[in-house]
């Protein structure tokens, strides 16, 4: 399926870029996926899914340097592997965390605090889900993956100040939603 998707890319330069990504980074992406999902076929599926998604984001990849691109690819593979493990029930979802925590013996005040914390987490998740994909991805790269503004800017094809503004606006939107739900 991936070969057909690559062949279907009309722009020759874009097709060459995707082929080069696949050739240059396949082994790295497969190792990362296999270290997480353990099974080779599942790891190959993760890499194929990531490559198919990258074709949709070719504009983002064009201006990236090799080190930024490598980090981005590994991050994409890691995120896809985690998503697959969640769907397969191998990673505990946030919704299941409350159930697990409730089985731990504890006194009432701590249990109440734990429930409040879980509600806070769910509110943050809802606020992040309300963002556009671009804003959500920028926040994830900045705060979850620990990427610098410069690295994110290269991936997005923007200036550092543009990325800082995008991240600030996204944070403001999350804050506004949390204030609206009275969490802030």
N, C-alpha and C positions, 0 to 999 in steps of 0.2 A: 504494500500500500504506500509506503514511504517513497519507493522508487517512482511510482506513478505520480505522486504528488510533486516530487521534484521535477520530473519530466514535464509536468503541466505548467510549470512556472514559465510565463511568456518572456519575461525580460532575461536575456542571456546572461547579463552581469549578475542578476539576482540568483539565477539558477547556479551559476558558477560559485557564488558565495555560499549558498546552502550546501552544495556538493563539497566545497572545501571545509566547511564547518563539520560536516559528517565525517570526512576523511581524517581531518586533523584531530578531532575531539571525541570520536566515537569510543575509543578505548578508555579514555578518562571518564566519560559519562557512564559507560557500562560498569566500570569498577565502582564508581560512586553508587550507582543504583544497586548493584549486586551486594555491596557492603550493607545496604539497608534492607532490601527485600529478600536477600539470600538466594533466591532461585534464579537461575540464568534466564529462563524464558520470561519471567516476570520483569527482570532487569531490562531485557531487550524490549519488552513492551513499554516500559517507562521511557527508555531512550527514544523509541519511535514516537510516542505521544509528544514528548518534548520537541522533537524535530518537527513534527507536524504543526505544533503551535508556533514554533520559531518562523516557519514559512509565513504565517499570518502576521508576524511582527518584523518582517524583513526591513522595514524602514528604520526600526530601532537598532538593528544590528549593523547597518551599513557603516556608520561612523565610529564604531567601537575599535579601540586598540586591542591587541591580543590579550593583555593581562585583564582588562575589564571584561572582555568577552569570555575568557576562561572562568572568571568568578561568576559571571551571570549564568553561564551554562550549568555549572556545578550547582548553583542555587536553584535553578529551574528543575534540575534532576532531583535534587533533595526534596523540593516541595512536592513534585509529582509523586515521588516514592512515599512520602508521608501521607499524601492524599489517598493513594492506593491502599496503604496499610490501614488507614482509618476506615475506608470503605470495606475492607476485608475484615475489620474488627480486630486488627493486630495492634492498633494504637488506640489508647483510650481517649475518647472524645471528651470535650469539656462537659457535655451533658451527663456523662457517666461519672465524672469526678465527684459530684455531689453524692451519688449513691455509694461510691467507694468510701468517701469520707464519713458518711453516716454510719458505716459499719465499725468505725474506730470508736472505742469507748472514750467518752469525753464528758465533761460537765456541761450543764445547760448554757451558761454564758458563752463558752467557746463554740458550742454548736450554733448558737444564734449568730455569733460573729462570722462563723464559717458560711452560713447561709447568706448573710449580707454580702460577704466577699464574692460568693458565687453569683449573686444577682448583679454585683458591680461588673464582674467579668462578662456576663451576658450582655449588659448594657454597652460595654465597650465593643464587644463583637458586633452587636447590632449597628452601632455607630460607624464602625469600619466598613461593614457590609453596605451601608447606605452611600458610601463614597463611590466615585467612578473608578474604573479599573486602573487608570493611570495614577490617580492619587493614592489608591490603596497600594499599588505596586511601589510607588516612591516611598511611602511610609514603611513598608515592609523592608525594602532595601536599606533604608536609613537606620531603623531602630531594631529590626529583627536580625538582619544580615550584617549590620555594623558597617555598611559601606559609607565612604566619604561622599560629600556633596559633589566633588569633582568626578568621581567614578560614576555616580548616578547620572550626572549631567552628560557624560560621554555616551552612556547607554541610551539616554533619551534624546540625544542630539540637541541639547539645550546648553545655555550658559549656566555657570554655578549659581549666579544670582537668580536666574529663572527657576532653577530647581529649588533653591531656598524659598522662593515665593510660593511655588507649588506645594511644597511640604508645609509651609506656614499656613496656607489656605486650608489644606487638608486637616491640619491640627485644629484650626479654628472651627471647621465644620464638625469635627468630632466633639470638640468642647461645647459647641452650641447644642448639639444633640444631647449630650450628657446633662447640660444645664436644663434643657427642656424636660428631660426625664427626672430632673431634680437630683442628679448624682453629684453635681458640682455646686 
